[in-house]
Amino acid sequence: MNNRPRNPTPRDRQVAEEAMSHEEANFPETPTGVKLVRQAQIIGGFLLLIGAVLFGLLVASFPTGEEPPANPDTPNQITP
């Protein structure tokens, strides 16, 4: 069964929208909301940490442009 009125008036819509926005605005103050916000922050922190580590590995994998010089052939070595 549907409890919504079939022809809501503009006043009904306004009251419903205010109630929904008020409920969403106070969501973090409820015990469930506090728990979910904390869990979201923890998950977000882990994802940010993982992203930072992956980005660091990606940056570290690129060559710096300063390649060590190859061992030059030294013609003055004594050859047997």
N, CA, C and O atoms as a CHARMM CRD file, in Angstrom:
* protein
*
  320
    1    1 MET  N      0.84000  -1.18600   0.00000 PROA 1      0.00000
    2    1 MET  CA     0.00000   0.00000   0.00000 PROA 1      0.00000
    3    1 MET  C      0.88000   1.24200   0.00000 PROA 1      0.00000
    4    1 MET  O      1.96100   1.26400   0.58900 PROA 1      0.00000
    5    2 ASN  N      0.40000   2.24800  -0.65900 PROA 2      0.00000
    6    2 ASN  CA     1.13000   3.49900  -0.76200 PROA 2      0.00000
    7    2 ASN  C      0.46900   4.52700   0.13400 PROA 2      0.00000
    8    2 ASN  O     -0.72600   4.78800  -0.00700 PROA 2      0.00000
    9    3 ASN  N      1.22600   5.12000   1.06000 PROA 3      0.00000
   10    3 ASN  CA     0.65600   6.07900   2.01000 PROA 3      0.00000
   11    3 ASN  C      0.73400   7.51200   1.51900 PROA 3      0.00000
   12    3 ASN  O      0.27000   8.42600   2.20000 PROA 3      0.00000
   13    4 ARG  N      1.31600   7.72100   0.34500 PROA 4      0.00000
   14    4 ARG  CA     1.42600   9.08800  -0.14900 PROA 4      0.00000
   15    4 ARG  C      0.07800   9.56300  -0.67200 PROA 4      0.00000
   16    4 ARG  O     -0.68100   8.77900  -1.24100 PROA 4      0.00000
   17    5 PRO  N     -0.22400  10.85100  -0.47900 PROA 5      0.00000
   18    5 PRO  CA    -1.47200  11.36800  -1.04900 PROA 5      0.00000
   19    5 PRO  C     -1.37400  11.39100  -2.57500 PROA 5      0.00000
   20    5 PRO  O     -0.29800  11.58000  -3.14200 PROA 5      0.00000
   21    6 ARG  N     -2.51600  11.19500  -3.21900 PROA 6      0.00000
   22    6 ARG  CA    -2.51100  11.12900  -4.68100 PROA 6      0.00000
   23    6 ARG  C     -2.24200  12.48600  -5.30200 PROA 6      0.00000
   24    6 ARG  O     -1.54200  12.56000  -6.31200 PROA 6      0.00000
   25    7 ASN  N     -2.76800  13.55700  -4.74100 PROA 7      0.00000
   26    7 ASN  CA    -2.57600  14.90300  -5.27600 PROA 7      0.00000
   27    7 ASN  C     -1.98500  15.79300  -4.19000 PROA 7      0.00000
   28    7 ASN  O     -2.71900  16.53200  -3.53400 PROA 7      0.00000
   29    8 PRO  N     -0.65700  15.73400  -3.98900 PROA 8      0.00000
   30    8 PRO  CA    -0.07500  16.55600  -2.93200 PROA 8      0.00000
   31    8 PRO  C     -0.11100  18.03800  -3.31400 PROA 8      0.00000
   32    8 PRO  O      0.12200  18.41300  -4.46300 PROA 8      0.00000
   33    9 THR  N     -0.40600  18.85300  -2.32200 PROA 9      0.00000
   34    9 THR  CA    -0.43000  20.29700  -2.54500 PROA 9      0.00000
   35    9 THR  C      1.00000  20.82100  -2.44900 PROA 9      0.00000
   36    9 THR  O      1.88000  20.13400  -1.93100 PROA 9      0.00000
   37   10 PRO  N      1.23200  22.03100  -2.94500 PROA 10     0.00000
   38   10 PRO  CA     2.58500  22.60400  -2.80200 PROA 10     0.00000
   39   10 PRO  C      3.01600  22.67400  -1.33900 PROA 10     0.00000
   40   10 PRO  O      4.19800  22.50700  -1.03800 PROA 10     0.00000
   41   11 ARG  N      2.07400  22.91800  -0.42700 PROA 11     0.00000
   42   11 ARG  CA     2.40300  22.96400   1.00200 PROA 11     0.00000
   43   11 ARG  C      2.86900  21.58700   1.48200 PROA 11     0.00000
   44   11 ARG  O      3.82500  21.48600   2.25000 PROA 11     0.00000
   45   12 ASP  N      2.19600  20.53700   1.03100 PROA 12     0.00000
   46   12 ASP  CA     2.60100  19.17300   1.39700 PROA 12     0.00000
   47   12 ASP  C      4.01400  18.88000   0.91300 PROA 12     0.00000
   48   12 ASP  O      4.82200  18.29900   1.63700 PROA 12     0.00000
   49   13 ARG  N      4.30500  19.28900  -0.31800 PROA 13     0.00000
   50   13 ARG  CA     5.64300  19.06000  -0.85500 PROA 13     0.00000
   51   13 ARG  C      6.68700  19.81000  -0.03500 PROA 13     0.00000
   52   13 ARG  O      7.75600  19.27800   0.26500 PROA 13     0.00000
   53   14 GLN  N      6.36500  21.05700   0.32300 PROA 14     0.00000
   54   14 GLN  CA     7.31500  21.87200   1.08700 PROA 14     0.00000
   55   14 GLN  C      7.57700  21.23700   2.45000 PROA 14     0.00000
   56   14 GLN  O      8.72400  21.15100   2.89000 PROA 14     0.00000
   57   15 VAL  N      6.52700  20.79900   3.10600 PROA 15     0.00000
   58   15 VAL  CA     6.69200  20.16700   4.42100 PROA 15     0.00000
   59   15 VAL  C      7.53500  18.89600   4.29200 PROA 15     0.00000
   60   15 VAL  O      8.40700  18.64000   5.12200 PROA 15     0.00000
   61   16 ALA  N      7.27500  18.10800   3.26000 PROA 16     0.00000
   62   16 ALA  CA     8.03300  16.86300   3.06700 PROA 16     0.00000
   63   16 ALA  C      9.49800  17.16900   2.77600 PROA 16     0.00000
   64   16 ALA  O     10.38600  16.50900   3.31400 PROA 16     0.00000
   65   17 GLU  N      9.75900  18.17400   1.92100 PROA 17     0.00000
   66   17 GLU  CA    11.14500  18.51400   1.60000 PROA 17     0.00000
   67   17 GLU  C     11.88800  19.04100   2.82300 PROA 17     0.00000
   68   17 GLU  O     13.05600  18.71400   3.03300 PROA 17     0.00000
   69   18 GLU  N     11.20400  19.86100   3.63400 PROA 18     0.00000
   70   18 GLU  CA    11.84200  20.36900   4.84900 PROA 18     0.00000
   71   18 GLU  C     12.13200  19.23400   5.82100 PROA 18     0.00000
   72   18 GLU  O     13.18100  19.21300   6.46500 PROA 18     0.00000
   73   19 ALA  N     11.20000  18.29300   5.92700 PROA 19     0.00000
   74   19 ALA  CA    11.40600  17.16400   6.83400 PROA 19     0.00000
   75   19 ALA  C     12.58200  16.31400   6.37100 PROA 19     0.00000
   76   19 ALA  O     13.39400  15.87400   7.18400 PROA 19     0.00000
   77   20 MET  N     12.67100  16.08300   5.06200 PROA 20     0.00000
   78   20 MET  CA    13.77400  15.26700   4.55500 PROA 20     0.00000
   79   20 MET  C     15.10500  15.98700   4.73400 PROA 20     0.00000
   80   20 MET  O     16.08300  15.36700   5.15200 PROA 20     0.00000
   81   21 SER  N     15.16400  17.27500   4.42900 PROA 21     0.00000
   82   21 SER  CA    16.42900  17.99100   4.57100 PROA 21     0.00000
   83   21 SER  C     16.81800  18.10200   6.04300 PROA 21     0.00000
   84   21 SER  O     18.00100  18.04300   6.37600 PROA 21     0.00000
   85   22 HSD  N     15.83600  18.26200   6.92200 PROA 22     0.00000
   86   22 HSD  CA    16.12000  18.32600   8.35200 PROA 22     0.00000
   87   22 HSD  C     16.65400  16.97500   8.83400 PROA 22     0.00000
   88   22 HSD  O     17.59200  16.91900   9.62800 PROA 22     0.00000
   89   23 GLU  N     16.05600  15.90200   8.35200 PROA 23     0.00000
   90   23 GLU  CA    16.49900  14.56300   8.74700 PROA 23     0.00000
   91   23 GLU  C     17.91000  14.30600   8.25300 PROA 23     0.00000
   92   23 GLU  O     18.72900  13.75400   8.98800 PROA 23     0.00000
   93   24 GLU  N     18.20900  14.69500   7.02300 PROA 24     0.00000
   94   24 GLU  CA    19.54700  14.48900   6.48800 PROA 24     0.00000
   95   24 GLU  C     20.56400  15.36800   7.20200 PROA 24     0.00000
   96   24 GLU  O     21.70400  14.95500   7.41400 PROA 24     0.00000
   97   25 ALA  N     20.15900  16.57500   7.57100 PROA 25     0.00000
   98   25 ALA  CA    21.07900  17.48700   8.23900 PROA 25     0.00000
   99   25 ALA  C     21.45400  16.97600   9.62500 PROA 25     0.00000
  100   25 ALA  O     22.57300  17.20700  10.08400 PROA 25     0.00000
  101   26 ASN  N     20.53800  16.28600  10.29800 PROA 26     0.00000
  102   26 ASN  CA    20.80700  15.80100  11.65000 PROA 26     0.00000
  103   26 ASN  C     21.26700  14.35500  11.67200 PROA 26     0.00000
  104   26 ASN  O     21.44300  13.78000  12.74600 PROA 26     0.00000
  105   27 PHE  N     21.46100  13.76400  10.51500 PROA 27     0.00000
  106   27 PHE  CA    21.82600  12.34900  10.46800 PROA 27     0.00000
  107   27 PHE  C     23.09500  12.03800  11.24900 PROA 27     0.00000
  108   27 PHE  O     23.11600  11.05100  11.98400 PROA 27     0.00000
  109   28 PRO  N     24.17300  12.84500  11.12200 PROA 28     0.00000
  110   28 PRO  CA    25.38900  12.49800  11.87200 PROA 28     0.00000
  111   28 PRO  C     25.22300  12.58000  13.38500 PROA 28     0.00000
  112   28 PRO  O     26.06400  12.06100  14.12000 PROA 28     0.00000
  113   29 GLU  N     24.14800  13.22600  13.87300 PROA 29     0.00000
  114   29 GLU  CA    23.96800  13.33700  15.31900 PROA 29     0.00000
  115   29 GLU  C     23.32100  12.09700  15.91600 PROA 29     0.00000
  116   29 GLU  O     23.33200  11.92900  17.13500 PROA 29     0.00000
  117   30 THR  N     22.76000  11.22900  15.09100 PROA 30     0.00000
  118   30 THR  CA    22.15600  10.00700  15.61000 PROA 30     0.00000
  119   30 THR  C     23.25900   8.98700  15.86400 PROA 30     0.00000
  120   30 THR  O     24.31100   9.05600  15.22900 PROA 30     0.00000
  121   31 PRO  N     23.04400   8.04400  16.77800 PROA 31     0.00000
  122   31 PRO  CA    24.08900   7.03200  17.03900 PROA 31     0.00000
  123   31 PRO  C     24.48900   6.25300  15.78900 PROA 31     0.00000
  124   31 PRO  O     25.67200   6.00300  15.55500 PROA 31     0.00000
  125   32 THR  N     23.49500   5.87200  14.98900 PROA 32     0.00000
  126   32 THR  CA    23.80900   5.15400  13.74800 PROA 32     0.00000
  127   32 THR  C     24.58700   6.05400  12.80300 PROA 32     0.00000
  128   32 THR  O     25.54100   5.61400  12.16200 PROA 32     0.00000
  129   33 GLY  N     24.18000   7.31700  12.71700 PROA 33     0.00000
  130   33 GLY  CA    24.85900   8.26400  11.84100 PROA 33     0.00000
  131   33 GLY  C     26.29500   8.48800  12.26500 PROA 33     0.00000
  132   33 GLY  O     27.19200   8.54600  11.42500 PROA 33     0.00000
  133   34 VAL  N     26.51900   8.61500  13.56900 PROA 34     0.00000
  134   34 VAL  CA    27.88700   8.82100  14.06700 PROA 34     0.00000
  135   34 VAL  C     28.75400   7.62200  13.71600 PROA 34     0.00000
  136   34 VAL  O     29.90100   7.77500  13.29600 PROA 34     0.00000
  137   35 LYS  N     28.19900   6.43000  13.89100 PROA 35     0.00000
  138   35 LYS  CA    28.95100   5.21000  13.59100 PROA 35     0.00000
  139   35 LYS  C     29.28000   5.13600  12.09900 PROA 35     0.00000
  140   35 LYS  O     30.40800   4.81100  11.72700 PROA 35     0.00000
  141   36 LEU  N     28.30100   5.43600  11.24800 PROA 36     0.00000
  142   36 LEU  CA    28.53600   5.36500   9.81200 PROA 36     0.00000
  143   36 LEU  C     29.51500   6.43400   9.34900 PROA 36     0.00000
  144   36 LEU  O     30.35200   6.18200   8.48200 PROA 36     0.00000
  145   37 VAL  N     29.41200   7.62400   9.92400 PROA 37     0.00000
  146   37 VAL  CA    30.34800   8.69000   9.54900 PROA 37     0.00000
  147   37 VAL  C     31.76200   8.29500   9.94900 PROA 37     0.00000
  148   37 VAL  O     32.70400   8.50400   9.18500 PROA 37     0.00000
  149   38 ARG  N     31.91700   7.72900  11.13700 PROA 38     0.00000
  150   38 ARG  CA    33.24100   7.29600  11.58700 PROA 38     0.00000
  151   38 ARG  C     33.78800   6.20100  10.67500 PROA 38     0.00000
  152   38 ARG  O     34.96100   6.22700  10.30200 PROA 38     0.00000
  153   39 GLN  N     32.93200   5.23300  10.31400 PROA 39     0.00000
  154   39 GLN  CA    33.37800   4.16000   9.42300 PROA 39     0.00000
  155   39 GLN  C     33.76400   4.71400   8.05600 PROA 39     0.00000
  156   39 GLN  O     34.75100   4.27900   7.46400 PROA 39     0.00000
  157   40 ALA  N     32.98800   5.67300   7.55600 PROA 40     0.00000
  158   40 ALA  CA    33.30100   6.27600   6.25700 PROA 40     0.00000
  159   40 ALA  C     34.62900   7.02000   6.31500 PROA 40     0.00000
  160   40 ALA  O     35.40200   6.98800   5.35800 PROA 40     0.00000
  161   41 GLN  N     34.89600   7.68900   7.43100 PROA 41     0.00000
  162   41 GLN  CA    36.17000   8.39600   7.56600 PROA 41     0.00000
  163   41 GLN  C     37.33600   7.42500   7.61900 PROA 41     0.00000
  164   41 GLN  O     38.38400   7.67400   7.02300 PROA 41     0.00000
  165   42 ILE  N     37.15900   6.31900   8.32900 PROA 42     0.00000
  166   42 ILE  CA    38.23200   5.32000   8.42400 PROA 42     0.00000
  167   42 ILE  C     38.49200   4.70800   7.05400 PROA 42     0.00000
  168   42 ILE  O     39.64200   4.58000   6.63600 PROA 42     0.00000
  169   43 ILE  N     37.42400   4.33000   6.35700 PROA 43     0.00000
  170   43 ILE  CA    37.57800   3.73300   5.02300 PROA 43     0.00000
  171   43 ILE  C     38.21300   4.74500   4.07800 PROA 43     0.00000
  172   43 ILE  O     39.10000   4.40000   3.29800 PROA 43     0.00000
  173   44 GLY  N     37.76400   5.98400   4.14700 PROA 44     0.00000
  174   44 GLY  CA    38.34400   7.02700   3.30500 PROA 44     0.00000
  175   44 GLY  C     39.81800   7.23200   3.59100 PROA 44     0.00000
  176   44 GLY  O     40.61000   7.43600   2.67100 PROA 44     0.00000
  177   45 GLY  N     40.19000   7.17900   4.85800 PROA 45     0.00000
  178   45 GLY  CA    41.59800   7.32000   5.22300 PROA 45     0.00000
  179   45 GLY  C     42.44400   6.18900   4.67400 PROA 45     0.00000
  180   45 GLY  O     43.54400   6.41400   4.17100 PROA 45     0.00000
  181   46 PHE  N     41.92600   4.96000   4.77200 PROA 46     0.00000
  182   46 PHE  CA    42.66900   3.82500   4.22600 PROA 46     0.00000
  183   46 PHE  C     42.80700   3.93000   2.71600 PROA 46     0.00000
  184   46 PHE  O     43.87400   3.66000   2.16700 PROA 46     0.00000
  185   47 LEU  N     41.72800   4.32400   2.04100 PROA 47     0.00000
  186   47 LEU  CA    41.80000   4.45800   0.59000 PROA 47     0.00000
  187   47 LEU  C     42.79000   5.55300   0.19100 PROA 47     0.00000
  188   47 LEU  O     43.52700   5.41500  -0.78600 PROA 47     0.00000
  189   48 LEU  N     42.79300   6.64000   0.96200 PROA 48     0.00000
  190   48 LEU  CA    43.74200   7.71800   0.68000 PROA 48     0.00000
  191   48 LEU  C     45.17600   7.23900   0.90200 PROA 48     0.00000
  192   48 LEU  O     46.07000   7.56100   0.11900 PROA 48     0.00000
  193   49 LEU  N     45.39100   6.47700   1.96200 PROA 49     0.00000
  194   49 LEU  CA    46.72700   5.94200   2.24100 PROA 49     0.00000
  195   49 LEU  C     47.17500   4.99200   1.13400 PROA 49     0.00000
  196   49 LEU  O     48.31300   5.07000   0.67100 PROA 49     0.00000
  197   50 ILE  N     46.29200   4.10300   0.71300 PROA 50     0.00000
  198   50 ILE  CA    46.63000   3.16300  -0.35600 PROA 50     0.00000
  199   50 ILE  C     46.92200   3.92100  -1.64300 PROA 50     0.00000
  200   50 ILE  O     47.87100   3.60100  -2.35800 PROA 50     0.00000
  201   51 GLY  N     46.10300   4.92700  -1.93500 PROA 51     0.00000
  202   51 GLY  CA    46.34000   5.73400  -3.13500 PROA 51     0.00000
  203   51 GLY  C     47.67700   6.45600  -3.07900 PROA 51     0.00000
  204   51 GLY  O     48.38300   6.53700  -4.08400 PROA 51     0.00000
  205   52 ALA  N     48.03100   6.98300  -1.90600 PROA 52     0.00000
  206   52 ALA  CA    49.31100   7.68400  -1.76600 PROA 52     0.00000
  207   52 ALA  C     50.48300   6.72600  -1.95600 PROA 52     0.00000
  208   52 ALA  O     51.47600   7.07600  -2.59400 PROA 52     0.00000
  209   53 VAL  N     50.37300   5.52500  -1.40700 PROA 53     0.00000
  210   53 VAL  CA    51.44400   4.53900  -1.56300 PROA 53     0.00000
  211   53 VAL  C     51.59200   4.13900  -3.02900 PROA 53     0.00000
  212   53 VAL  O     52.70700   4.05500  -3.54500 PROA 53     0.00000
  213   54 LEU  N     50.46900   3.89300  -3.69400 PROA 54     0.00000
  214   54 LEU  CA    50.53900   3.51600  -5.10300 PROA 54     0.00000
  215   54 LEU  C     51.11300   4.65200  -5.94400 PROA 54     0.00000
  216   54 LEU  O     51.90200   4.41200  -6.85800 PROA 54     0.00000
  217   55 PHE  N     50.72300   5.87400  -5.64000 PROA 55     0.00000
  218   55 PHE  CA    51.25900   7.02200  -6.37400 PROA 55     0.00000
  219   55 PHE  C     52.76100   7.14900  -6.13200 PROA 55     0.00000
  220   55 PHE  O     53.52200   7.42800  -7.05900 PROA 55     0.00000
  221   56 GLY  N     53.18400   6.94500  -4.89200 PROA 56     0.00000
  222   56 GLY  CA    54.61200   6.99800  -4.58600 PROA 56     0.00000
  223   56 GLY  C     55.39200   5.92900  -5.32600 PROA 56     0.00000
  224   56 GLY  O     56.48700   6.19000  -5.82400 PROA 56     0.00000
  225   57 LEU  N     54.84200   4.73300  -5.40000 PROA 57     0.00000
  226   57 LEU  CA    55.51200   3.66100  -6.14600 PROA 57     0.00000
  227   57 LEU  C     55.56500   3.98400  -7.63400 PROA 57     0.00000
  228   57 LEU  O     56.55600   3.69100  -8.30300 PROA 57     0.00000
  229   58 LEU  N     54.51100   4.57900  -8.14400 PROA 58     0.00000
  230   58 LEU  CA    54.48400   4.95200  -9.56100 PROA 58     0.00000
  231   58 LEU  C     55.54400   6.00600  -9.86000 PROA 58     0.00000
  232   58 LEU  O     56.26700   5.90500 -10.85100 PROA 58     0.00000
  233   59 VAL  N     55.63400   7.01200  -9.00300 PROA 59     0.00000
  234   59 VAL  CA    56.63500   8.06100  -9.20200 PROA 59     0.00000
  235   59 VAL  C     58.04400   7.48500  -9.06800 PROA 59     0.00000
  236   59 VAL  O     58.94000   7.84700  -9.83100 PROA 59     0.00000
  237   60 ALA  N     58.23800   6.59900  -8.10700 PROA 60     0.00000
  238   60 ALA  CA    59.56700   6.02900  -7.88800 PROA 60     0.00000
  239   60 ALA  C     59.98600   5.10900  -9.03000 PROA 60     0.00000
  240   60 ALA  O     61.18000   4.87700  -9.22000 PROA 60     0.00000
  241   61 SER  N     59.03500   4.58500  -9.78700 PROA 61     0.00000
  242   61 SER  CA    59.39200   3.66100 -10.86400 PROA 61     0.00000
  243   61 SER  C     59.89300   4.38300 -12.10100 PROA 61     0.00000
  244   61 SER  O     60.50900   3.75600 -12.96200 PROA 61     0.00000
  245   62 PHE  N     59.64700   5.68900 -12.21700 PROA 62     0.00000
  246   62 PHE  CA    60.13700   6.42700 -13.37600 PROA 62     0.00000
  247   62 PHE  C     61.61300   6.73700 -13.20700 PROA 62     0.00000
  248   62 PHE  O     62.06100   7.02300 -12.09600 PROA 62     0.00000
  249   63 PRO  N     62.37500   6.68500 -14.29100 PROA 63     0.00000
  250   63 PRO  CA    63.80700   7.02000 -14.17900 PROA 63     0.00000
  251   63 PRO  C     63.98200   8.50900 -13.89300 PROA 63     0.00000
  252   63 PRO  O     63.17300   9.33400 -14.31800 PROA 63     0.00000
  253   64 THR  N     65.03100   8.83400 -13.18000 PROA 64     0.00000
  254   64 THR  CA    65.25900  10.23100 -12.79200 PROA 64     0.00000
  255   64 THR  C     65.94200  11.01600 -13.89500 PROA 64     0.00000
  256   64 THR  O     65.99700  12.24300 -13.81500 PROA 64     0.00000
  257   65 GLY  N     66.45900  10.36900 -14.90700 PROA 65     0.00000
  258   65 GLY  CA    67.16300  11.06800 -15.97100 PROA 65     0.00000
  259   65 GLY  C     68.65200  11.10800 -15.71600 PROA 65     0.00000
  260   65 GLY  O     69.42100  11.45400 -16.61200 PROA 65     0.00000
  261   66 GLU  N     69.07100  10.76600 -14.52500 PROA 66     0.00000
  262   66 GLU  CA    70.50200  10.75400 -14.19600 PROA 66     0.00000
  263   66 GLU  C     70.96000   9.30600 -14.12200 PROA 66     0.00000
  264   66 GLU  O     71.09600   8.72000 -13.04700 PROA 66     0.00000
  265   67 GLU  N     71.18900   8.76200 -15.28700 PROA 67     0.00000
  266   67 GLU  CA    71.61200   7.36500 -15.32600 PROA 67     0.00000
  267   67 GLU  C     73.08300   7.28200 -14.93700 PROA 67     0.00000
  268   67 GLU  O     73.86400   8.15000 -15.32800 PROA 67     0.00000
  269   68 PRO  N     73.47600   6.28500 -14.19300 PROA 68     0.00000
  270   68 PRO  CA    74.90900   6.16000 -13.86000 PROA 68     0.00000
  271   68 PRO  C     75.70400   5.88100 -15.12900 PROA 68     0.00000
  272   68 PRO  O     75.24300   5.14700 -16.00400 PROA 68     0.00000
  273   69 PRO  N     76.88100   6.45400 -15.23100 PROA 69     0.00000
  274   69 PRO  CA    77.68700   6.23100 -16.44800 PROA 69     0.00000
  275   69 PRO  C     78.12200   4.77900 -16.54600 PROA 69     0.00000
  276   69 PRO  O     78.42900   4.12700 -15.54800 PROA 69     0.00000
  277   70 ALA  N     78.14000   4.30100 -17.76200 PROA 70     0.00000
  278   70 ALA  CA    78.58200   2.92400 -17.98100 PROA 70     0.00000
  279   70 ALA  C     80.07900   2.85400 -17.73400 PROA 70     0.00000
  280   70 ALA  O     80.77900   3.86000 -17.84400 PROA 70     0.00000
  281   71 ASN  N     80.56800   1.67300 -17.40400 PROA 71     0.00000
  282   71 ASN  CA    82.00200   1.52000 -17.18200 PROA 71     0.00000
  283   71 ASN  C     82.72600   1.74100 -18.50100 PROA 71     0.00000
  284   71 ASN  O     82.53700   0.97500 -19.44600 PROA 71     0.00000
  285   72 PRO  N     83.54900   2.77300 -18.57500 PROA 72     0.00000
  286   72 PRO  CA    84.23500   3.02600 -19.85800 PROA 72     0.00000
  287   72 PRO  C     85.35100   2.01200 -20.05500 PROA 72     0.00000
  288   72 PRO  O     85.97300   1.53000 -19.10900 PROA 72     0.00000
  289   73 ASP  N     85.56700   1.72000 -21.30200 PROA 73     0.00000
  290   73 ASP  CA    86.69200   0.83200 -21.62100 PROA 73     0.00000
  291   73 ASP  C     87.98800   1.58000 -21.36000 PROA 73     0.00000
  292   73 ASP  O     88.19800   2.67200 -21.89000 PROA 73     0.00000
  293   74 THR  N     88.82300   1.01800 -20.57700 PROA 74     0.00000
  294   74 THR  CA    90.09600   1.67400 -20.26800 PROA 74     0.00000
  295   74 THR  C     91.19100   1.02100 -21.10900 PROA 74     0.00000
  296   74 THR  O     91.55300  -0.13000 -20.86800 PROA 74     0.00000
  297   75 PRO  N     91.71000   1.73900 -22.07800 PROA 75     0.00000
  298   75 PRO  CA    92.71600   1.13300 -22.96100 PROA 75     0.00000
  299   75 PRO  C     94.06500   0.92600 -22.27000 PROA 75     0.00000
  300   75 PRO  O     94.89100   0.17300 -22.78500 PROA 75     0.00000
  301   76 ASN  N     94.31400   1.54900 -21.15400 PROA 76     0.00000
  302   76 ASN  CA    95.62100   1.40700 -20.51200 PROA 76     0.00000
  303   76 ASN  C     95.65300   0.24800 -19.51800 PROA 76     0.00000
  304   76 ASN  O     96.55100   0.17100 -18.67900 PROA 76     0.00000
  305   77 GLN  N     94.65600  -0.66800 -19.61600 PROA 77     0.00000
  306   77 GLN  CA    94.73100  -1.84300 -18.76300 PROA 77     0.00000
  307   77 GLN  C     95.78400  -2.78200 -19.32600 PROA 77     0.00000
  308   77 GLN  O     95.99700  -2.86300 -20.53600 PROA 77     0.00000
  309   78 ILE  N     96.41800  -3.47200 -18.43500 PROA 78     0.00000
  310   78 ILE  CA    97.44100  -4.42800 -18.87500 PROA 78     0.00000
  311   78 ILE  C     96.73900  -5.70000 -19.30900 PROA 78     0.00000
  312   78 ILE  O     96.01500  -6.32000 -18.53200 PROA 78     0.00000
  313   79 THR  N     96.95700  -6.07500 -20.54000 PROA 79     0.00000
  314   79 THR  CA    96.33500  -7.29900 -21.01700 PROA 79     0.00000
  315   79 THR  C     97.41600  -8.36600 -21.14100 PROA 79     0.00000
  316   79 THR  O     98.50800  -8.07900 -21.63400 PROA 79     0.00000
  317   80 PRO  N     97.14500  -9.54200 -20.72200 PROA 80     0.00000
  318   80 PRO  CA    98.17700 -10.60000 -20.76900 PROA 80     0.00000
  319   80 PRO  C     98.43700 -11.11100 -22.15300 PROA 80     0.00000
  320   80 PRO  O     99.27300 -11.99600 -22.33800 PROA 80     0.00000
